[in-house]
Amino acid sequence: MIRIIILSFLMLNPCYKSIAQTTLDWIALSDIELTERMSEEFGTSYEEASFSKHIMALDSAEVIISGYMIPLDALGTSYALSRNPNASCFFCGKAGPETVIRLWFEPKHMKRYDTDKHLRIQGQLRVHSSTKHGFLYELWNSKPI
């Protein structure tokens, strides 16, 4: 009986729900429609996305996702997490922009990560409607778990 009361309290307590994370998979993140647009400002094309209600509901949520680490600079100070290893990631033309997430690490977790290291990462998901200024997905306050 006490277990039921404690479990009920935890499930109904709003503080408990606010710290829970959703585990994402790449299939859920690919539930989008992409439209190619031309940027007069940059003189190049970019992708504009229409997201499912499920993805939009996750905007600003704490999530966990697994993927391959891809460095974005030679110094190893900025990274993306990819559905695919480096040889077949979005940047190599074998996938779409929905298969990568730009990582913004908490300072204490900022370090050099090996390319293609498979990790589980936790952070706050941010959803963007186009690739005009960067990634469709970003994970803020990222940390490996």
N, CA, C and O atoms as a MOPAC input file, in Angstrom:
PM7 MOZYME 1SCF
protein

 N      0.81600 1    -1.19400 1     0.00000 1
 C      0.00000 1     0.00000 1     0.00000 1
 C      0.86100 1     1.26000 1     0.00000 1
 O      0.57300 1     2.21200 1    -0.72500 1
 N      1.91200 1     1.26600 1     0.80700 1
 C      2.80000 1     2.42400 1     0.87300 1
 C      3.48700 1     2.62400 1    -0.47300 1
 O      3.66900 1     3.76300 1    -0.90400 1
 N      3.86800 1     1.55100 1    -1.14000 1
 C      4.48200 1     1.66100 1    -2.46300 1
 C      3.55000 1     2.36700 1    -3.45000 1
 O      3.99400 1     3.20600 1    -4.23400 1
 N      2.28600 1     2.03400 1    -3.41000 1
 C      1.31100 1     2.64500 1    -4.31100 1
 C      1.18500 1     4.13900 1    -4.02100 1
 O      1.10400 1     4.94500 1    -4.94800 1
 N      1.17000 1     4.50600 1    -2.76500 1
 C      1.07100 1     5.92000 1    -2.39700 1
 C      2.30400 1     6.67900 1    -2.86900 1
 O      2.18500 1     7.76700 1    -3.43200 1
 N      3.48200 1     6.11600 1    -2.64600 1
 C      4.72800 1     6.78000 1    -3.06300 1
 C      4.77500 1     6.89700 1    -4.58600 1
 O      5.10100 1     7.95700 1    -5.12000 1
 N      4.45400 1     5.82800 1    -5.27200 1
 C      4.45600 1     5.84800 1    -6.73400 1
 C      3.44800 1     6.86800 1    -7.26200 1
 O      3.74700 1     7.60200 1    -8.20300 1
 N      2.26000 1     6.92000 1    -6.66500 1
 C      1.25500 1     7.90600 1    -7.08000 1
 C      1.75100 1     9.32200 1    -6.86400 1
 O      1.54800 1    10.18900 1    -7.71400 1
 N      2.39800 1     9.56400 1    -5.73300 1
 C      2.93500 1    10.89600 1    -5.45400 1
 C      3.97700 1    11.27900 1    -6.50400 1
 O      3.96000 1    12.40000 1    -7.01300 1
 N      4.88200 1    10.35700 1    -6.82900 1
 C      5.92600 1    10.65200 1    -7.80300 1
 C      5.35300 1    10.93000 1    -9.18800 1
 O      5.82200 1    11.83200 1    -9.88200 1
 N      4.36700 1    10.18100 1    -9.58700 1
 C      3.79400 1    10.34900 1   -10.92500 1
 C      2.94300 1    11.61100 1   -11.03400 1
 O      2.84000 1    12.19200 1   -12.11400 1
 N      2.33800 1    12.03900 1    -9.93900 1
 C      1.47000 1    13.20800 1    -9.97400 1
 C      2.18800 1    14.50200 1    -9.58500 1
 O      1.66400 1    15.59400 1    -9.80500 1
 N      3.35600 1    14.38300 1    -9.02000 1
 C      4.10700 1    15.55600 1    -8.57400 1
 C      4.72000 1    16.27100 1    -9.78200 1
 O      5.50400 1    15.65900 1   -10.50800 1
 N      4.38700 1    17.55200 1   -10.02200 1
 C      4.92500 1    18.26400 1   -11.18600 1
 C      6.44200 1    18.40600 1   -11.15500 1
 O      7.07000 1    18.48100 1   -12.21200 1
 N      7.03900 1    18.44400 1    -9.98000 1
 C      8.50200 1    18.54600 1    -9.88600 1
 C      9.15400 1    17.28800 1   -10.42900 1
 O     10.19600 1    17.36200 1   -11.08000 1
 N      8.55900 1    16.14500 1   -10.17300 1
 C      9.09100 1    14.88400 1   -10.68500 1
 C      9.05300 1    14.86000 1   -12.20100 1
 O     10.01900 1    14.43500 1   -12.83400 1
 N      7.96600 1    15.30100 1   -12.79000 1
 C      7.82600 1    15.28400 1   -14.24200 1
 C      8.80500 1    16.22600 1   -14.91500 1
 O      9.26200 1    15.94200 1   -16.02300 1
 N      9.13800 1    17.33400 1   -14.28000 1
 C     10.00500 1    18.31000 1   -14.91600 1
 C     11.45200 1    17.84100 1   -15.03200 1
 O     12.21300 1    18.38200 1   -15.83500 1
 N     11.84100 1    16.84600 1   -14.24300 1
 C     13.21300 1    16.36900 1   -14.33700 1
 C     13.33100 1    15.08800 1   -15.16300 1
 O     14.43700 1    14.59900 1   -15.39100 1
 N     12.22200 1    14.55600 1   -15.60200 1
 C     12.25900 1    13.33100 1   -16.39900 1
 C     12.74400 1    13.64100 1   -17.81100 1
 O     12.44500 1    14.69900 1   -18.36400 1
 N     13.48900 1    12.71100 1   -18.38100 1
 C     13.97500 1    12.88400 1   -19.74100 1
 C     13.25200 1    11.91700 1   -20.67100 1
 O     12.80800 1    10.84100 1   -20.27000 1
 N     13.15300 1    12.33400 1   -21.91300 1
 C     12.60400 1    11.48900 1   -22.96000 1
 C     13.77200 1    10.90400 1   -23.72900 1
 O     14.68900 1    11.63000 1   -24.11500 1
 N     13.74700 1     9.60500 1   -23.95400 1
 C     14.76400 1     8.98800 1   -24.79000 1
 C     14.29000 1     9.06000 1   -26.23400 1
 O     13.24400 1     8.52200 1   -26.59600 1
 N     15.09300 1     9.74300 1   -27.05100 1
 C     14.76100 1     9.92200 1   -28.46800 1
 C     15.43400 1     8.86400 1   -29.31500 1
 O     16.46800 1     8.31200 1   -28.93800 1
 N     14.84300 1     8.58800 1   -30.45400 1
 C     15.54200 1     7.80100 1   -31.46600 1
 C     15.53200 1     8.60300 1   -32.75800 1
 O     14.74600 1     9.53600 1   -32.92100 1
 N     16.40600 1     8.23000 1   -33.66000 1
 C     16.57700 1     8.98900 1   -34.90800 1
 C     15.36600 1     8.87200 1   -35.81900 1
 O     15.10900 1     9.77000 1   -36.62000 1
 N     14.62500 1     7.78800 1   -35.71100 1
 C     13.42700 1     7.62300 1   -36.54200 1
 C     12.39400 1     8.68400 1   -36.16900 1
 O     11.75000 1     9.26000 1   -37.04600 1
 N     12.23300 1     8.94400 1   -34.87200 1
 C     11.28700 1     9.98000 1   -34.44400 1
 C     11.70600 1    11.34700 1   -34.97000 1
 O     10.85800 1    12.13700 1   -35.38500 1
 N     13.01100 1    11.63400 1   -34.95800 1
 C     13.49200 1    12.93400 1   -35.42300 1
 C     13.37300 1    13.10000 1   -36.93900 1
 O     13.44400 1    14.21900 1   -37.44800 1
 N     13.19300 1    12.00500 1   -37.65200 1
 C     13.07300 1    12.10300 1   -39.11000 1
 C     11.62000 1    12.30700 1   -39.55100 1
 O     11.33300 1    12.31300 1   -40.74900 1
 N     10.71200 1    12.47200 1   -38.60200 1
 C      9.30300 1    12.69400 1   -38.92100 1
 C      9.09200 1    14.16700 1   -39.29000 1
 O      8.42000 1    14.91200 1   -38.57700 1
 N      9.67800 1    14.56100 1   -40.41600 1
 C      9.61000 1    15.94100 1   -40.89700 1
 C      9.42900 1    15.95300 1   -42.41100 1
 O      9.65600 1    14.95000 1   -43.08800 1
 N      9.02100 1    17.09100 1   -42.92100 1
 C      8.99400 1    17.30900 1   -44.36500 1
 C      9.95400 1    18.45100 1   -44.65900 1
 O      9.87200 1    19.51300 1   -44.04300 1
 N     10.86900 1    18.23100 1   -45.60600 1
 C     11.86300 1    19.23800 1   -45.95900 1
 C     11.53300 1    19.86800 1   -47.30800 1
 O     11.11800 1    19.18600 1   -48.24500 1
 N     11.72300 1    21.17300 1   -47.38400 1
 C     11.54700 1    21.91500 1   -48.62400 1
 C     12.81800 1    22.70600 1   -48.86900 1
 O     13.29400 1    23.42300 1   -47.98800 1
 N     13.36600 1    22.57200 1   -50.07600 1
 C     14.58200 1    23.32200 1   -50.40300 1
 C     14.21700 1    24.75300 1   -50.78600 1
 O     13.31100 1    24.98600 1   -51.58700 1
 N     14.93300 1    25.70000 1   -50.20200 1
 C     14.72900 1    27.12100 1   -50.46500 1
 C     16.05300 1    27.74000 1   -50.89100 1
 O     17.12000 1    27.19900 1   -50.60100 1
 N     15.98100 1    28.86500 1   -51.57400 1
 C     17.17300 1    29.59500 1   -51.98700 1
 C     17.32400 1    30.82700 1   -51.10600 1
 O     16.36200 1    31.56400 1   -50.89300 1
 N     18.52600 1    31.05000 1   -50.59600 1
 C     18.80400 1    32.22600 1   -49.79000 1
 C     19.48700 1    33.27100 1   -50.65400 1
 O     20.62000 1    33.08000 1   -51.09600 1
 N     18.80300 1    34.35900 1   -50.88900 1
 C     19.40800 1    35.46500 1   -51.64000 1
 C     20.54300 1    36.06900 1   -50.81900 1
 O     21.56100 1    36.49800 1   -51.36300 1
 N     20.35400 1    36.09500 1   -49.51600 1
 C     21.34200 1    36.66800 1   -48.59900 1
 C     22.68800 1    35.94700 1   -48.68200 1
 O     23.74200 1    36.58200 1   -48.70400 1
 N     22.63700 1    34.59700 1   -48.72800 1
 C     23.86100 1    33.80500 1   -48.73100 1
 C     24.22200 1    33.24900 1   -50.10300 1
 O     25.32100 1    32.72300 1   -50.28100 1
 N     23.32000 1    33.35400 1   -51.07600 1
 C     23.58700 1    32.84800 1   -52.40800 1
 C     23.69200 1    31.33900 1   -52.48100 1
 O     24.41700 1    30.80600 1   -53.32000 1
 N     22.97700 1    30.64600 1   -51.61000 1
 C     23.00300 1    29.19000 1   -51.58900 1
 C     21.63800 1    28.67300 1   -51.14700 1
 O     20.79500 1    29.44000 1   -50.68300 1
 N     21.43100 1    27.37900 1   -51.29300 1
 C     20.15300 1    26.80600 1   -50.87300 1
 C     20.23800 1    26.32600 1   -49.42200 1
 O     21.32300 1    26.11200 1   -48.88200 1
 N     19.08100 1    26.16700 1   -48.81700 1
 C     18.97100 1    25.64300 1   -47.46800 1
 C     17.67400 1    24.85800 1   -47.37300 1
 O     16.82000 1    24.95000 1   -48.25600 1
 N     17.52700 1    24.09500 1   -46.31600 1
 C     16.33500 1    23.27600 1   -46.10900 1
 C     15.41900 1    23.95700 1   -45.09400 1
 O     15.86800 1    24.44100 1   -44.05500 1
 N     14.14100 1    23.98500 1   -45.41400 1
 C     13.13200 1    24.45800 1   -44.47300 1
 C     12.31800 1    23.24800 1   -44.04900 1
 O     11.94900 1    22.42600 1   -44.88800 1
 N     12.03300 1    23.12600 1   -42.75200 1
 C     11.38800 1    21.92600 1   -42.22600 1
 C     10.00200 1    22.20600 1   -41.66700 1
 O      9.73800 1    23.25500 1   -41.08000 1
 N      9.13100 1    21.23200 1   -41.86900 1
 C      7.83100 1    21.18100 1   -41.19300 1
 C      7.89400 1    19.95100 1   -40.30000 1
 O      8.07000 1    18.83400 1   -40.78600 1
 N      7.75000 1    20.15600 1   -38.98800 1
 C      7.91000 1    19.08400 1   -38.02000 1
 C      6.56400 1    18.49500 1   -37.60800 1
 O      5.52900 1    19.15800 1   -37.67700 1
 N      6.60500 1    17.23900 1   -37.17900 1
 C      5.40600 1    16.60100 1   -36.63400 1
 C      5.07100 1    17.23700 1   -35.28700 1
 O      5.92000 1    17.88500 1   -34.67500 1
 N      3.84900 1    17.05300 1   -34.83500 1
 C      3.43100 1    17.56000 1   -33.52100 1
 C      4.27800 1    16.94000 1   -32.41100 1
 O      4.59600 1    17.59700 1   -31.42000 1
 N      4.63600 1    15.67600 1   -32.59000 1
 C      5.45900 1    14.98100 1   -31.58700 1
 C      6.80500 1    15.67900 1   -31.40600 1
 O      7.24100 1    15.89700 1   -30.27600 1
 N      7.45800 1    16.02800 1   -32.50100 1
 C      8.75600 1    16.70900 1   -32.41300 1
 C      8.58600 1    18.09600 1   -31.80600 1
 O      9.37500 1    18.49400 1   -30.94900 1
 N      7.58200 1    18.82700 1   -32.23000 1
 C      7.36400 1    20.17200 1   -31.69300 1
 C      7.07800 1    20.13100 1   -30.19700 1
 O      7.43900 1    21.05900 1   -29.47300 1
 N      6.44200 1    19.08100 1   -29.73000 1
 C      6.17000 1    18.94500 1   -28.29300 1
 C      7.45800 1    18.73200 1   -27.50300 1
 O      7.48900 1    18.97200 1   -26.29600 1
 N      8.51700 1    18.28500 1   -28.16800 1
 C      9.80000 1    18.04100 1   -27.49200 1
 C     10.71700 1    19.26200 1   -27.47900 1
 O     11.76900 1    19.23900 1   -26.84000 1
 N     10.32500 1    20.32800 1   -28.18200 1
 C     11.14400 1    21.53700 1   -28.19400 1
 C     11.29800 1    22.05100 1   -26.76100 1
 O     10.30500 1    22.27500 1   -26.06800 1
 N     12.53800 1    22.23400 1   -26.32500 1
 C     12.91500 1    22.68000 1   -24.97800 1
 C     12.83200 1    21.57800 1   -23.91700 1
 O     13.03800 1    21.85500 1   -22.73600 1
 N     12.53900 1    20.35100 1   -24.30800 1
 C     12.46400 1    19.24100 1   -23.35800 1
 C     13.85200 1    18.64500 1   -23.10400 1
 O     14.73300 1    18.71700 1   -23.96100 1
 N     14.03500 1    18.06200 1   -21.92800 1
 C     15.24400 1    17.30400 1   -21.61200 1
 C     15.13500 1    15.95500 1   -22.29900 1
 O     14.15800 1    15.23300 1   -22.10000 1
 N     16.13000 1    15.60800 1   -23.10500 1
 C     16.10300 1    14.36200 1   -23.85700 1
 C     17.44600 1    13.64500 1   -23.75600 1
 O     18.46000 1    14.22100 1   -23.36300 1
 N     17.41200 1    12.37900 1   -24.12100 1
 C     18.61400 1    11.54800 1   -24.23300 1
 C     18.58200 1    10.91800 1   -25.61000 1
 O     17.54700 1    10.42200 1   -26.05500 1
 N     19.73900 1    10.94100 1   -26.29100 1
 C     19.83000 1    10.30200 1   -27.60900 1
 C     21.22800 1     9.72500 1   -27.78800 1
 O     22.20200 1    10.26200 1   -27.26000 1
 N     21.32100 1     8.63500 1   -28.53100 1
 C     22.60500 1     7.99500 1   -28.82000 1
 C     23.00400 1     8.27100 1   -30.25300 1
 O     22.15900 1     8.34800 1   -31.14400 1
 N     24.30300 1     8.42100 1   -30.46500 1
 C     24.78700 1     8.63000 1   -31.81300 1
 C     26.29900 1     8.69600 1   -31.85800 1
 O     26.98400 1     8.43200 1   -30.87000 1
 N     26.80500 1     9.05400 1   -33.03200 1
 C     28.24000 1     9.11200 1   -33.28800 1
 C     28.72900 1    10.55700 1   -33.19900 1
 O     28.11100 1    11.46800 1   -33.75000 1
 N     29.83100 1    10.75200 1   -32.50700 1
 C     30.40600 1    12.08900 1   -32.35400 1
 C     31.10700 1    12.50500 1   -33.64400 1
 O     31.91500 1    11.75700 1   -34.19500 1
 N     30.78700 1    13.70300 1   -34.11400 1
 C     31.39200 1    14.26200 1   -35.31400 1
 C     31.96100 1    15.63700 1   -34.93900 1
 O     31.20000 1    16.53000 1   -34.56700 1
 N     33.28800 1    15.82200 1   -35.03100 1
 C     33.84200 1    17.14900 1   -34.72000 1
 C     33.46300 1    18.15100 1   -35.81400 1
 O     33.41700 1    17.81300 1   -36.99700 1
 N     33.19400 1    19.38700 1   -35.39300 1
 C     32.84100 1    20.43100 1   -36.34800 1
 C     33.99700 1    21.38500 1   -36.60500 1
 O     33.90800 1    22.25700 1   -37.47000 1
 N     35.08000 1    21.22200 1   -35.85700 1
 C     36.25600 1    22.05600 1   -36.06900 1
 C     37.51800 1    21.24800 1   -35.79400 1
 O     37.46300 1    20.18800 1   -35.17000 1
 N     38.64500 1    21.75300 1   -36.26000 1
 C     39.91700 1    21.03500 1   -36.12000 1
 C     40.40300 1    20.98900 1   -34.67600 1
 O     41.17300 1    20.09900 1   -34.31700 1
 N     39.97500 1    21.91500 1   -33.85800 1
 C     40.41700 1    21.95400 1   -32.46400 1
 C     39.63300 1    21.00200 1   -31.56200 1
 O     40.04200 1    20.73600 1   -30.43100 1
 N     38.52000 1    20.49500 1   -32.05700 1
 C     37.70100 1    19.60500 1   -31.22900 1
 C     36.96200 1    20.34900 1   -30.14000 1
 O     36.78700 1    19.83200 1   -29.03600 1
 N     36.52400 1    21.56900 1   -30.44400 1
 C     35.79000 1    22.34600 1   -29.44800 1
 C     34.29500 1    22.41400 1   -29.73700 1
 O     33.52600 1    22.86100 1   -28.88700 1
 N     33.87300 1    21.98200 1   -30.91400 1
 C     32.44300 1    21.93100 1   -31.21400 1
 C     32.14000 1    20.62300 1   -31.93100 1
 O     32.92900 1    20.12500 1   -32.73400 1
 N     30.95100 1    20.07900 1   -31.60400 1
 C     30.59500 1    18.74100 1   -32.08000 1
 C     29.14000 1    18.67200 1   -32.51200 1
 O     28.29800 1    19.48100 1   -32.12100 1
 N     28.88700 1    17.66300 1   -33.33800 1
 C     27.52800 1    17.25700 1   -33.66400 1
 C     27.41700 1    15.78200 1   -33.30100 1
 O     28.40800 1    15.05100 1   -33.29500 1
 N     26.21300 1    15.36600 1   -33.00400 1
 C     25.92400 1    13.95700 1   -32.79700 1
 C     25.17400 1    13.50100 1   -34.03800 1
 O     24.20900 1    14.14100 1   -34.45600 1
 N     25.61500 1    12.39700 1   -34.62700 1
 C     25.05000 1    11.93800 1   -35.88700 1
 C     24.41800 1    10.56300 1   -35.74800 1
 O     24.86700 1     9.72900 1   -34.96200 1
 N     23.37600 1    10.34700 1   -36.52400 1
 C     22.75900 1     9.02300 1   -36.60700 1
 C     23.74700 1     8.02800 1   -37.21400 1
 O     23.72800 1     6.83900 1   -36.89300 1
 N     24.60600 1     8.53200 1   -38.09200 1
 C     25.53300 1     7.68200 1   -38.84900 1
 C     26.97900 1     8.02700 1   -38.50900 1
 O     27.26500 1     9.13800 1   -38.06100 1
 N     27.88900 1     7.08000 1   -38.71900 1
 C     29.31500 1     7.39800 1   -38.55800 1
 C     29.74600 1     8.46900 1   -39.56100 1
 O     29.03400 1     8.75100 1   -40.52500 1
 N     30.89200 1     9.04700 1   -39.33100 1
 C     31.39900 1    10.16100 1   -40.12200 1
 C     31.39200 1     9.87900 1   -41.62800 1
 O     31.03500 1    10.75600 1   -42.41400 1
 N     31.77900 1     8.67500 1   -42.03500 1
 C     31.88700 1     8.35600 1   -43.46300 1
 C     30.54600 1     8.42800 1   -44.19300 1
 O     30.52000 1     8.60600 1   -45.41000 1
 N     29.43300 1     8.29200 1   -43.47100 1
 C     28.12900 1     8.33800 1   -44.13800 1
 C     27.18000 1     9.32200 1   -43.45600 1
 O     25.96200 1     9.15100 1   -43.49100 1
 N     27.75300 1    10.34900 1   -42.83900 1
 C     26.90700 1    11.33300 1   -42.14800 1
 C     26.33600 1    12.35600 1   -43.13300 1
 O     26.62300 1    12.31100 1   -44.32900 1
 N     25.54500 1    13.25200 1   -42.62300 1
 C     24.87900 1    14.27700 1   -43.42100 1
 C     25.86500 1    15.10400 1   -44.23900 1
 O     25.59600 1    15.43000 1   -45.39500 1
 N     26.99500 1    15.44000 1   -43.64800 1
 C     27.97000 1    16.29600 1   -44.31400 1
 C     28.59400 1    15.62700 1   -45.53600 1
 O     29.11600 1    16.30500 1   -46.42100 1
 N     28.53800 1    14.29500 1   -45.58100 1
 C     29.10700 1    13.56500 1   -46.71800 1
 C     28.05200 1    13.29700 1   -47.79700 1
 O     28.34300 1    12.64500 1   -48.80000 1
 N     26.84800 1    13.78800 1   -47.59500 1
 C     25.81900 1    13.66900 1   -48.61700 1
 C     25.01400 1    12.39900 1   -48.60800 1
 O     24.23400 1    12.16400 1   -49.53100 1
 N     25.17600 1    11.56300 1   -47.59300 1
 C     24.46400 1    10.28800 1   -47.57800 1
 C     23.27600 1    10.27000 1   -46.62800 1
 O     22.68500 1     9.21600 1   -46.39100 1
 N     22.92000 1    11.43100 1   -46.08100 1
 C     21.78000 1    11.52200 1   -45.16400 1
 C     21.25700 1    12.95100 1   -45.21300 1
 O     21.78000 1    13.78900 1   -45.94700 1
 N     20.22700 1    13.22000 1   -44.43100 1
 C     19.63700 1    14.55800 1   -44.41800 1
 C     19.95800 1    15.31200 1   -43.14300 1
 O     20.56100 1    14.75700 1   -42.22400 1
 N     19.55900 1    16.57700 1   -43.08200 1
 C     19.86100 1    17.40500 1   -41.91400 1
 C     19.15500 1    16.94200 1   -40.64400 1
 O     19.51700 1    17.37100 1   -39.54800 1
 N     18.16400 1    16.08200 1   -40.77200 1
 C     17.47300 1    15.54800 1   -39.59500 1
 C     18.27500 1    14.45000 1   -38.89400 1
 O     17.85100 1    13.93800 1   -37.85800 1
 N     19.42600 1    14.09000 1   -39.45400 1
 C     20.23500 1    13.00700 1   -38.88900 1
 C     21.41400 1    13.50600 1   -38.05800 1
 O     22.28900 1    12.72400 1   -37.68700 1
 N     21.44000 1    14.80800 1   -37.76600 1
 C     22.50700 1    15.36700 1   -36.92100 1
 C     21.90600 1    16.35500 1   -35.92000 1
 O     20.89300 1    17.00300 1   -36.18300 1
 N     22.55400 1    16.44500 1   -34.78300 1
 C     22.17800 1    17.38800 1   -33.73500 1
 C     23.43400 1    18.14200 1   -33.32500 1
 O     24.44200 1    17.52100 1   -32.98600 1
 N     23.39200 1    19.44900 1   -33.35200 1
 C     24.51000 1    20.28200 1   -32.88900 1
 C     24.52100 1    20.22700 1   -31.36600 1
 O     23.49400 1    20.44400 1   -30.72300 1
 N     25.68600 1    19.93800 1   -30.79500 1
 C     25.82700 1    19.82400 1   -29.34200 1
 C     26.43700 1    21.09100 1   -28.75800 1
 O     27.42300 1    21.61100 1   -29.27900 1
 N     25.85700 1    21.57300 1   -27.69600 1
 C     26.39700 1    22.68700 1   -26.92000 1
 C     26.64300 1    22.14500 1   -25.52100 1
 O     25.71700 1    22.02700 1   -24.71800 1
 N     27.90800 1    21.81300 1   -25.23200 1
 C     28.24100 1    21.16600 1   -23.96500 1
 C     28.25700 1    22.12400 1   -22.79500 1
 O     28.59200 1    23.30100 1   -22.92700 1
 N     27.87800 1    21.57900 1   -21.62600 1
 C     28.12500 1    22.28400 1   -20.37600 1
 C     29.64300 1    22.40300 1   -20.27000 1
 O     30.35000 1    21.47600 1   -20.66600 1
 N     30.16700 1    23.51400 1   -19.74900 1
 C     31.62900 1    23.69600 1   -19.70000 1
 C     32.39000 1    22.53100 1   -19.06900 1
 O     33.46400 1    22.16600 1   -19.54600 1
 N     31.85200 1    21.95200 1   -18.01400 1
 C     32.57500 1    20.86000 1   -17.35300 1
 C     32.62400 1    19.58200 1   -18.19100 1
 O     33.40800 1    18.68100 1   -17.89200 1
 N     31.80400 1    19.49300 1   -19.23000 1
 C     31.80100 1    18.30900 1   -20.09900 1
 C     32.46600 1    18.58200 1   -21.45300 1
 O     32.49900 1    17.70900 1   -22.32100 1
 N     32.99300 1    19.79600 1   -21.62500 1
 C     33.67300 1    20.13900 1   -22.87200 1
 C     35.06000 1    19.52100 1   -22.85400 1
 O     35.90300 1    19.88500 1   -22.03400 1
 N     35.28900 1    18.59200 1   -23.75400 1
 C     36.58400 1    17.94200 1   -23.89700 1
 C     36.70300 1    17.44200 1   -25.32600 1
 O     35.77500 1    17.58900 1   -26.12200 1
 N     37.81000 1    16.87100 1   -25.63800 1
 C     38.01700 1    16.31200 1   -26.97400 1
 C     37.41000 1    14.91000 1   -27.02000 1
 O     37.74200 1    14.05200 1   -26.20100 1
 N     36.52000 1    14.69000 1   -27.98400 1
 C     35.87500 1    13.38600 1   -28.16500 1
 C     36.38300 1    12.77700 1   -29.46600 1
 O     36.59700 1    13.48800 1   -30.44800 1
 N     36.57300 1    11.47800 1   -29.47200 1
 C     37.02200 1    10.78500 1   -30.67900 1
 C     35.92100 1    10.78500 1   -31.73600 1
 O     34.74600 1    10.58700 1   -31.42600 1
 N     36.31900 1    11.01200 1   -32.98900 1
 C     35.38400 1    10.93600 1   -34.10300 1
 C     34.78500 1     9.53900 1   -34.15300 1
 O     35.49800 1     8.54500 1   -34.01100 1
 N     33.49600 1     9.46600 1   -34.35000 1
 C     32.72400 1     8.22300 1   -34.45000 1
 C     32.56300 1     7.48000 1   -33.13400 1
 O     32.07100 1     6.35200 1   -33.12700 1
 N     32.96500 1     8.08100 1   -32.02000 1
 C     32.70600 1     7.45600 1   -30.72300 1
 C     31.19800 1     7.45600 1   -30.51600 1
 O     30.55100 1     8.49500 1   -30.64200 1
 N     30.64300 1     6.30500 1   -30.20000 1
 C     29.20900 1     6.17800 1   -29.99700 1
 C     28.89600 1     6.49500 1   -28.54100 1
 O     29.38200 1     5.82200 1   -27.63200 1
 N     28.07500 1     7.53200 1   -28.32200 1
 C     27.75200 1     7.98600 1   -26.97400 1
 C     26.26100 1     8.22200 1   -26.81000 1
 O     25.53100 1     8.44700 1   -27.77500 1
 N     25.83200 1     8.16100 1   -25.55200 1
 C     24.49200 1     8.63000 1   -25.16900 1
 C     24.68100 1    10.02600 1   -24.60300 1
 O     25.50600 1    10.24000 1   -23.71500 1
 N     23.91100 1    10.97400 1   -25.12200 1
 C     24.03700 1    12.37000 1   -24.72000 1
 C     22.70000 1    12.85600 1   -24.17700 1
 O     21.64000 1    12.54600 1   -24.72200 1
 N     22.76900 1    13.61400 1   -23.10600 1
 C     21.57900 1    14.21600 1   -22.50200 1
 C     21.66800 1    15.72700 1   -22.63800 1
 O     22.75100 1    16.30100 1   -22.52500 1
 N     20.53600 1    16.37200 1   -22.87800 1
 C     20.50800 1    17.82200 1   -22.95500 1
 C     19.12000 1    18.33400 1   -23.28100 1
 O     18.16400 1    17.56400 1   -23.37100 1
 N     19.02200 1    19.64000 1   -23.45800 1
 C     17.75000 1    20.28000 1   -23.77300 1
 C     17.64200 1    20.44900 1   -25.28800 1
 O     18.45400 1    21.14100 1   -25.90200 1
 N     16.64200 1    19.81800 1   -25.87800 1
 C     16.44800 1    19.84700 1   -27.32900 1
 C     15.87900 1    21.19400 1   -27.76700 1
 O     14.93300 1    21.71100 1   -27.17300 1
 N     16.47700 1    21.74600 1   -28.81700 1
 C     15.94600 1    22.95300 1   -29.45200 1
 C     15.67600 1    22.60100 1   -30.91300 1
 O     16.52400 1    22.01200 1   -31.58400 1
 N     14.50700 1    22.96100 1   -31.39400 1
 C     14.07300 1    22.64700 1   -32.75400 1
 C     14.04400 1    23.94800 1   -33.56200 1
 O     13.47800 1    24.95000 1   -33.12400 1
 N     14.66400 1    23.92000 1   -34.75200 1
 C     14.70900 1    25.10300 1   -35.61800 1
 C     14.04100 1    24.79400 1   -36.94800 1
 O     14.14900 1    23.68100 1   -37.46300 1
 N     13.35700 1    25.77700 1   -37.49700 1
 C     12.54900 1    25.53300 1   -38.69400 1
 C     13.33200 1    25.48400 1   -39.99700 1
 O     12.77000 1    25.12500 1   -41.03200 1
 N     14.62800 1    25.83900 1   -39.97600 1
 C     15.39400 1    25.75900 1   -41.21700 1
 C     16.87800 1    25.56500 1   -40.91600 1
 O     17.33100 1    25.72500 1   -39.78200 1
 N     17.61500 1    25.21800 1   -41.96500 1
 C     19.06500 1    25.07400 1   -41.85200 1
 C     19.77700 1    26.34000 1   -42.30800 1
 O     21.00000 1    26.35300 1   -42.44500 1
 N     19.02300 1    27.39400 1   -42.54000 1
 C     19.59300 1    28.63600 1   -43.06800 1
 C     20.74200 1    29.15900 1   -42.20400 1
 O     21.74400 1    29.64000 1   -42.73400 1
 N     20.60700 1    29.07000 1   -40.90000 1
 C     21.63600 1    29.56800 1   -39.99500 1
 C     22.27500 1    28.46100 1   -39.16700 1
 O     22.97600 1    28.75400 1   -38.19800 1
 N     22.05500 1    27.20300 1   -39.52000 1
 C     22.66200 1    26.11200 1   -38.75300 1
 C     21.87600 1    24.82300 1   -38.84900 1
 O     21.37000 1    24.46600 1   -39.91200 1
 N     21.78100 1    24.13900 1   -37.74500 1
 C     21.17100 1    22.81400 1   -37.67200 1
 C     19.67700 1    22.89800 1   -37.36100 1
 O     19.20800 1    23.86200 1   -36.75600 1
 N     18.93900 1    21.86600 1   -37.78900 1
 C     17.52700 1    21.77300 1   -37.41800 1
 C     17.37600 1    21.49000 1   -35.93700 1
 O     16.45800 1    21.98900 1   -35.28600 1
 N     18.29700 1    20.67200 1   -35.40400 1
 C     18.23400 1    20.28800 1   -34.00100 1
 C     19.50600 1    20.70300 1   -33.28500 1
 O     20.60200 1    20.59500 1   -33.83400 1
 N     19.35300 1    21.17900 1   -32.05800 1
 C     20.47900 1    21.48100 1   -31.18400 1
 C     20.17100 1    20.88400 1   -29.81800 1
 O     19.01200 1    20.77700 1   -29.41500 1
 N     21.22400 1    20.50000 1   -29.12000 1
 C     21.08700 1    19.96900 1   -27.76600 1
 C     21.92900 1    20.84300 1   -26.84200 1
 O     23.15900 1    20.78300 1   -26.86100 1
 N     21.24700 1    21.66000 1   -26.03000 1
 C     21.91200 1    22.59100 1   -25.12400 1
 C     22.18300 1    21.92900 1   -23.78200 1
 O     21.49000 1    20.99000 1   -23.39100 1
 N     23.19000 1    22.42200 1   -23.08600 1
 C     23.60600 1    21.85600 1   -21.79900 1
 C     23.87900 1    20.36800 1   -21.93200 1
 O     23.50600 1    19.57400 1   -21.06900 1
 N     24.53700 1    20.00400 1   -23.02700 1
 C     24.81000 1    18.59900 1   -23.32700 1
 C     25.80400 1    18.00500 1   -22.34900 1
 O     26.71100 1    18.67600 1   -21.85700 1
 N     25.60200 1    16.73100 1   -22.08400 1
 C     26.57400 1    15.98200 1   -21.28800 1
 C     26.45000 1    14.51000 1   -21.63300 1
 O     25.34800 1    14.01000 1   -21.86100 1
 N     27.58900 1    13.81200 1   -21.67200 1
 C     27.53600 1    12.36500 1   -21.93600 1
 C     27.01900 1    11.64200 1   -20.69900 1
 O     27.28300 1    12.05300 1   -19.57000 1
 N     26.27700 1    10.56000 1   -20.92800 1
 C     25.79200 1     9.74500 1   -19.79800 1
 C     26.16000 1     8.30500 1   -20.00300 1
 O     25.84200 1     7.46100 1   -19.16500 1

